[in-house]
């Protein structure tokens, strides 16, 4: 399987619903939510096609988490509402929506890994799609549930990845506007990256006689601790 690119990839986010999150024990739920939102925000910024699906929203599973609804309003409006079918691929509207993206490379994530993600991922591979499952943007009720699902997925030809890993693979070049944005989303990377860019930008302005950048206090407050020097 070749590396995925922005041009040939679609995202498929499955059942990231508030009620199902309460069942997750295989991964820290805060981390899981953060990673799922990172994928949603990256897709929105990079204009990656996204298919969203949910299961039985009016039951205990509840609605899709707010962050994904906010980041991907059109995909949310077009989401595939399932009424009980476990394998989303067996819902014609879902499979048709994935096919309609025109992309053969699929990045999948969802909850739970061992119930809601494994079946459509394998079904997509069987139909000829290349699939990567984002392990830390997915989760199960138990760690062994995740581990068994990962084994089955790999045996079926699905590639496993992480949120940071697939982000890097798709962005390809950090020295771009999208690269800057992606780095700002990845925990633990922001401070070092932004500090380096601020230092280089200030040095360039001084060397070229432009002086220090003017700081817009309102934009600086939104940019965060190290964002002030980048506001001009």
N, C-alpha and C positions, 0 to 999 in steps of 0.2 A: 504494500500500500504506500503510495507516494504521500508526501506532506500535503496537508490541506492549505489552500490559499483563500483569500477573501473572495476571489472571483468565482470559486467553484464550490462554495460551502453554504449550507443552510443550518440553522439552529432548530432543534426540536426540544421544547421544554415541557415536561410531562408532570402534571399533578402537583405542582408546588403550591399546595393549598394549606390554609392556616390550620385546619384540623389534623391533617396528615402530619404536619410538622410536629405536633404534640406526641406522635408515636415514635419519632426517630430517637434511637439510642446509640447507633453505630458511629455517630460523628456529633461533635458539638453543634447544637442547633443554630447558635449565633454565627458560627463559621459557615455552616451550610447555607444559611440565608444570605450572608454576605457574598458567597461565591455565586449563588444563583442570580443575585442582583447584578454582580459584575458581568456575568454573561449577557444579561438582558441589556445593560447599559452599553456594553461593547457592541452588541448587535445593532442597537439603535444608532450609535455614532458611526459605525462602519457601513450602515445600510445593508446588513446581512439579512436575508429573508428568515423569518421566524414563524414556526408553527407552534401554537400553544394548545394544550388540551387539558381538560379537567374532568373529574369523575364525580357524579352525584353531588353537585355543589349545595343542594338544599338539605343534604344529610350532614352527618357529623364531619365529613371531609371539609366542608365549608368552601369559601371563595378562594380564588387565587390570591397569593400574598400581595399586599398593596404596592410594594416596590416594583414588582413586575408589571402590574396593571398601569402604573404611572410611567414607567420607562417605555413600554410598548403598547400604547393605547390602541393602535389599529389592529395589531396582532391579537390583543385582548378582545376587541370587538368581534374579531373573526374567529375566536377560539372555538375548538371543537368540543362541544358539551357531550360527554358520554354518560349513559344512564346505567352503567353497570358492567359493560364489557371490559374485561381485564386487559386483554391485548388490544391496545389502541389501533394497531394495524388492521385489525378485523373490522373496524368501523370505517366504512367506505369513505365517508367525508374526511376522515383523518388521513388515510392513505392517499386519497386524491389531492389533499392540500399539500402533502409532502411532495408528491410527484409534480404538482403545479409550480413548485419553486424552480424547477428546471435544473436543480443542483443534484449531483450524484454523491457528494460528500456531505454527510450529516454529523453534526455534533449534537449528541443527546445527553440530557441530564433530567433527573426527576426523583420523585419519592413515591413509593419506595423502590429502591434498586432491585430488590429480589422479587417484586410483584409487578410494578407498573413500568419499569424501564426494560427489564430483561427481555420480555416477550416482543415488543415492537422493535427493539434493536436487532434481535435475531431475525425477525421477519423481514426487516429492511435489508439485511445482509443477504438473505435468501433470494430477495428480488434483485440483487445486483448492486445495491448501494454500498458505499464505503462508510463505515460508522465508527466514530470515536465516542465513548461514554466518559463523561467528566465525573470521576469518582468522588471528588470532594464538593461537587454541587449536587450530589445525590446521597441517599442514605436509606437505611433500613431500621427495623425495630430492634435488630440485634447485630452484633459484629459478625457473627457466623453467617447471618443472612447475606450481608455484603460480600463476605469472602467466597461463599458458594456461588453467588451470582457472578462475581468477577471471573471465577474459574470457568463457569459455563459460557460466559460471554466470550472469553478469549478462545475457548475451544471452538466456538461458532465463527470465529474470524473477526470479532469486534476488537478494536484497539482501545486500551484503557489509557486515560490521560488525567491530568489535573487542571484546575482552573488556570493557574499560572502557565502551565505547559501549553495548553491550547491557545491561550492568549498570545504567547510568544510566537507560536507557530504561525498564527494568522497575521499578526501585526508585522512580523518579519524584520522590520527596521524600526528600532526605538527612536531614531533621529528623524521623526516625522511628527506632524500634529497628532495623528492617531496614536503614535508611540508615546508621546507625552501624556495623552489622555489615558491610555491603558496603564502606564506606570502609576498614574495618580490613583488608580483603582486597586492596585495590587498591594496588600498590606506588607509593610516592612521594606518596601522599595521606594516609597514616595520621598522620604526625607533625604536619602543619599542622592537620588536622582535630581530632585529639585535643587538641592544645595549646589550640586555640581553645575547645573545649568545656570543658576543665578550667578555663581562665581564667574563663569565664562562670559556671560552676557555683560556683567558689570565691567570686567576687564576689557572687553571689546569696546564698550562705550568710552572708557577712559583712554584707551590707546588711539581711538579715532577722534578724540576731542569732543565727544558728545556730552560728556559729563555724566553724573549719576542719574539714574532714571527717576522721573517724578512719580511719587506714590499717590495713587488715588485711594483714599482711606476706605471708601465704601467697597471698592473692588478688592482691596487688600484684605479686608476682613472676611470676604467671601473666599479668597484664595487660601487662607489659612496661615499658619505660622511662618512658612517660608515663601509664601506667594507674593509678598508685597513687591519685591524687586522685579517681578515678572509682569507687573500690571501696566507697563509701558513698553 
